[in-house]
Amino acid sequence: MADGSYTSKVYRKQGGNELVVASGGKVTVEAGGAIILPTADPHVVGALWNNAGTITVSAG
């Protein structure tokens, strides 16, 4: 019997353009997978970007 109270800790928000990782959730990248970061500062506070091979947190 299915549990109606189940809630995933990783889910895509309605509309499909945002992935949410809730408390206790995690994202695993398997062999051959990759996370691609922008190579220019996105000027969004806290956003990550690839600064010539160094992961950098944008100051906004």
N, C-alpha and C positions, 0 to 999 in steps of 0.2 A: 504494500500500500504506500502510495506517495505521501510525503510529508509536505503539507501545504505551506509550512513556515520556512522552507528552504530559501535562502538568499545567497547568491553567488558573491564571492569577495572580489571577483574581477568581472566586470561587465562593460558593455558598450552602452552609452547613454542613448536614449531615444533620439533618433535623427542620425545616429551612426558616425558622428565626427569627433567623438571623445571616448577614450577608454578610461575607465575608473578602476583603480586598485584600492579597495577599502582596507581598513585595519585588519591585519592578519592575512591579507592576500599577497601574492607575489607574481612577478612576470619572470619566466624562464626562457632564455634564448638557447635553443638547441644547436648542436654542431651544424654548421652551414647557414645558420640564421644570422641576422645582423640588425642592429639598431642604427639607423642613419641620422646623424645630427647635422643641423645646418652649419655651414662653414663661415658664416658671417654672424656677428652679434645680432640677435633678434630684437634687442632693446625691450625685453619683457622681463621685469624683475623676477629672478629665480629660474629663468629658462636656461637649459643647458645648450651649449654649442661647442663645435670643434674648432678650437683656436690653434691652427697649425699643428694638430696632433695632440693637443692638450685639452681635456674636457674642462670647460670654463662655465661658471655661473654668471649669467648676465646681471648687471647692476640696474638695468632698465634704460 
